[in-house]
Amino acid sequence: MTRALTGRDLLYAGIALAAGLLAAFLLRMLLRWLGRHADRTRWRGDDVLVDALRMIAPWAAIAGGAASAAAALPLTRTVQHSVNQVLTLMVIFAATISAARVVAGLVRSVTQSRSGVAGSATIFMNITRILVLAIGFLVGLQTLGISIAPLLTALGVGGLAVALALQDTLANLFAGIHILASKTVQPGDYIQLSSGEEGYVEDINWRQTTVRNLSNNLVVIPNAQLAKTNMTNFMRPEQQLTILVQAGVSYDSDLEQVEEVTKEVVAEVMTEITGAVPEHEPAVRFHTFGDSRIGFTVILGVGEFSDQYRIKHEFIKRLHRRYREEGIRIPSPARTVALQQGSVVFPQQRGADAAPDSVPGSATGSAPDDMTIARPV
């Protein structure tokens, strides 16, 4: 039997409960002050720890005050046990949520601080958060006296059935983990698939990879498809890359002058245009004797993939203007049409003063100005 409830019991219980609430308030204020100081540091981990303690510490103080108040009251053993279980579950719940925040926050901090790891990939954070919550749930069941061994057995059998039913989902999940673990694709990379999709990788989650193309639209690609397709990553192993611009000059041009002028334009573009590589060494390579021109390739350096369009635009404008100033001619293509006797008929010019050319074995007509006519001998 328990003794009768007295006013002193209520006073002690009230003092214990008030002490717990006061401690929770003071801890809350202390952690808020620590949070402001943690924001000034460069390490992200202290912010995560303070944010997690901001939840668990006040709840633990409240639970401790409530447990002390229950101990001061003349409760039966059964009621006391039930109160202790409820308070323990409350602390376990708060600790589980805090632990999930800490683990997910630390994972995010590590991935953002390393260039070789996924900076904004949510798949790792989601997996760790689910694991911590599942462990906390099992600990809570064990605290209530519920055996978790049959539950684990049932989950194992049911997990096999779920795995068979969710083959595509699990394939995307493990494909996403494989992509991130192999470091072939990370958020922020510019990729191009063999099927034509291309853009910046925004995020890799448990099911899909989100890509933002240059028109600012989002392309959603399942992880399984991304893992098995041919892909070009323009950010790895280095973000800087070189681009090739094809050009040509006439045969009567001085190639030494052409090379020198072109290199000067390249050096000017590399130092003045945003996104270019100032330390890039200008390079011009002649490679082809064409029908009407000598072809060459100009090699430009760009900081990243999307910078190439602006740099090409400025380079072509400046090169064209400089060639005109230097008297270097860029010839237009010329076509040679071979005529066989009796096979080609030119349309006759209109007007009385038109003087038609005579082609042996063909009708009378005139040749267009931009054609070179080769008559058979």
Solvent accessible surface area in square Angstrom, and as a share of the most:
residue,aa,sasa,rsa
1,M,244,1.09
2,T,68,0.39
3,R,144,0.53
4,A,81,0.63
5,L,100,0.50
6,T,65,0.38
7,G,56,0.53
8,R,166,0.61
9,D,8,0.04
10,L,100,0.50
11,L,107,0.53
12,Y,111,0.42
13,A,10,0.08
14,G,38,0.37
15,I,99,0.50
16,A,20,0.15
17,L,77,0.38
18,A,57,0.45
19,A,56,0.43
20,G,6,0.06
21,L,95,0.47
22,L,106,0.53
23,A,40,0.31
24,A,8,0.06
25,F,119,0.50
26,L,100,0.50
27,L,61,0.30
28,R,98,0.36
29,M,88,0.39
30,L,89,0.44
31,L,11,0.05
32,R,110,0.40
33,W,119,0.42
34,L,65,0.32
35,G,8,0.08
36,R,129,0.47
37,H,70,0.31
38,A,7,0.06
39,D,103,0.53
40,R,182,0.66
41,T,69,0.40
42,R,247,0.90
43,W,148,0.52
44,R,112,0.41
45,G,0,0.00
46,D,29,0.15
47,D,26,0.13
48,V,11,0.06
49,L,76,0.38
50,V,17,0.10
51,D,62,0.32
52,A,3,0.03
53,L,87,0.43
54,R,65,0.24
55,M,38,0.17
56,I,31,0.15
57,A,21,0.16
58,P,15,0.09
59,W,109,0.38
60,A,43,0.34
61,A,18,0.14
62,I,47,0.24
63,A,5,0.04
64,G,38,0.37
65,G,6,0.06
66,A,24,0.19
67,A,36,0.28
68,S,58,0.38
69,A,11,0.08
70,A,8,0.06
71,A,74,0.57
72,A,28,0.22
73,L,46,0.23
74,P,28,0.18
75,L,58,0.29
76,T,68,0.39
77,R,217,0.79
78,T,102,0.59
79,V,69,0.40
80,Q,42,0.19
81,H,106,0.48
82,S,52,0.33
83,V,44,0.25
84,N,61,0.31
85,Q,42,0.19
86,V,98,0.56
87,L,22,0.11
88,T,56,0.32
89,L,51,0.25
90,M,51,0.23
91,V,49,0.28
92,I,32,0.16
93,F,131,0.55
94,A,2,0.02
95,A,42,0.33
96,T,16,0.09
97,I,42,0.21
98,S,7,0.04
99,A,41,0.32
100,A,5,0.04
101,R,111,0.40
102,V,30,0.17
103,V,51,0.29
104,A,2,0.02
105,G,4,0.04
106,L,64,0.32
107,V,33,0.19
108,R,73,0.27
109,S,9,0.06
110,V,69,0.40
111,T,9,0.05
112,Q,109,0.48
113,S,88,0.57
114,R,148,0.54
115,S,110,0.71
116,G,25,0.24
117,V,37,0.22
118,A,1,0.01
119,G,24,0.23
120,S,54,0.35
121,A,4,0.03
122,T,41,0.24
123,I,0,0.00
124,F,52,0.22
125,M,20,0.09
126,N,44,0.23
127,I,51,0.26
128,T,33,0.19
129,R,82,0.30
130,I,114,0.58
131,L,103,0.51
132,V,28,0.16
133,L,67,0.33
134,A,47,0.37
135,I,108,0.55
136,G,11,0.10
137,F,125,0.52
138,L,40,0.20
139,V,71,0.41
140,G,9,0.08
141,L,29,0.15
142,Q,105,0.47
143,T,43,0.25
144,L,72,0.36
145,G,66,0.64
146,I,87,0.44
147,S,68,0.44
148,I,41,0.21
149,A,60,0.47
150,P,86,0.54
151,L,58,0.29
152,L,87,0.43
153,T,90,0.52
154,A,61,0.47
155,L,104,0.52
156,G,51,0.49
157,V,110,0.63
158,G,32,0.30
159,G,37,0.35
160,L,119,0.59
161,A,62,0.48
162,V,80,0.46
163,A,36,0.28
164,L,116,0.58
165,A,82,0.64
166,L,81,0.40
167,Q,111,0.49
168,D,115,0.60
169,T,42,0.25
170,L,53,0.26
171,A,48,0.38
172,N,14,0.07
173,L,38,0.19
174,F,128,0.53
175,A,14,0.11
176,G,0,0.00
177,I,51,0.26
178,H,114,0.51
179,I,6,0.03
180,L,7,0.03
181,A,70,0.55
182,S,51,0.33
183,K,104,0.44
184,T,69,0.40
185,V,1,0.00
186,Q,3,0.01
187,P,25,0.16
188,G,45,0.43
189,D,9,0.05
190,Y,1,0.00
191,I,1,0.00
192,Q,63,0.28
193,L,6,0.03
194,S,80,0.52
195,S,74,0.48
196,G,51,0.49
197,E,58,0.26
198,E,50,0.22
199,G,0,0.00
200,Y,28,0.11
201,V,3,0.02
202,E,69,0.31
203,D,32,0.17
204,I,0,0.00
205,N,31,0.16
206,W,113,0.40
207,R,106,0.39
208,Q,43,0.19
209,T,0,0.00
210,T,21,0.12
211,V,1,0.00
212,R,83,0.30
213,N,34,0.18
214,L,87,0.43
215,S,77,0.50
216,N,107,0.55
217,N,88,0.45
218,L,113,0.56
219,V,38,0.22
220,V,81,0.47
221,I,5,0.03
222,P,46,0.29
223,N,0,0.00
224,A,31,0.24
225,Q,69,0.31
226,L,4,0.02
227,A,50,0.39
228,K,165,0.70
229,T,35,0.20
230,N,115,0.59
231,M,61,0.27
232,T,67,0.39
233,N,26,0.13
234,F,46,0.19
235,M,23,0.10
236,R,80,0.29
237,P,140,0.88
238,E,122,0.55
239,Q,97,0.43
240,Q,97,0.43
241,L,39,0.19
242,T,83,0.48
243,I,13,0.07
244,L,104,0.52
245,V,15,0.09
246,Q,112,0.50
247,A,26,0.20
248,G,1,0.01
249,V,0,0.00
250,S,1,0.01
251,Y,104,0.40
252,D,116,0.60
253,S,22,0.14
254,D,83,0.43
255,L,61,0.30
256,E,131,0.59
257,Q,62,0.27
258,V,0,0.00
259,E,44,0.20
260,E,104,0.47
261,V,6,0.04
262,T,0,0.00
263,K,71,0.30
264,E,72,0.32
265,V,2,0.01
266,V,0,0.00
267,A,42,0.33
268,E,63,0.28
269,V,0,0.00
270,M,3,0.02
271,T,92,0.54
272,E,107,0.48
273,I,25,0.13
274,T,109,0.63
275,G,22,0.21
276,A,14,0.11
277,V,11,0.06
278,P,85,0.54
279,E,129,0.58
280,H,36,0.16
281,E,138,0.62
282,P,34,0.21
283,A,14,0.11
284,V,5,0.03
285,R,137,0.50
286,F,67,0.28
287,H,107,0.48
288,T,64,0.37
289,F,164,0.68
290,G,25,0.24
291,D,150,0.77
292,S,29,0.19
293,R,71,0.26
294,I,14,0.07
295,G,9,0.08
296,F,0,0.00
297,T,15,0.09
298,V,0,0.00
299,I,44,0.22
300,L,0,0.00
301,G,3,0.02
302,V,0,0.00
303,G,19,0.19
304,E,40,0.18
305,F,16,0.07
306,S,30,0.20
307,D,19,0.10
308,Q,16,0.07
309,Y,112,0.43
310,R,103,0.38
311,I,0,0.00
312,K,64,0.27
313,H,103,0.46
314,E,36,0.16
315,F,1,0.00
316,I,96,0.49
317,K,97,0.41
318,R,39,0.14
319,L,11,0.05
320,H,92,0.41
321,R,128,0.47
322,R,61,0.22
323,Y,2,0.01
324,R,181,0.66
325,E,120,0.54
326,E,67,0.30
327,G,66,0.63
328,I,14,0.07
329,R,136,0.50
330,I,74,0.37
331,P,9,0.06
332,S,86,0.55
333,P,111,0.70
334,A,65,0.51
335,R,142,0.52
336,T,96,0.56
337,V,45,0.26
338,A,79,0.61
339,L,7,0.03
340,Q,131,0.58
341,Q,137,0.61
342,G,56,0.54
343,S,69,0.45
344,V,46,0.27
345,V,102,0.58
346,F,20,0.08
347,P,107,0.68
348,Q,131,0.58
349,Q,97,0.43
350,R,236,0.86
351,G,54,0.52
352,A,116,0.90
353,D,134,0.69
354,A,29,0.23
355,A,84,0.65
356,P,65,0.41
357,D,70,0.36
358,S,94,0.61
359,V,15,0.09
360,P,92,0.58
361,G,47,0.45
362,S,31,0.20
363,A,47,0.36
364,T,73,0.42
365,G,0,0.00
366,S,16,0.11
367,A,26,0.20
368,P,63,0.39
369,D,152,0.79
370,D,98,0.51
371,M,56,0.25
372,T,76,0.44
373,I,39,0.20
374,A,41,0.32
375,R,115,0.42
376,P,85,0.53
377,V,199,1.14
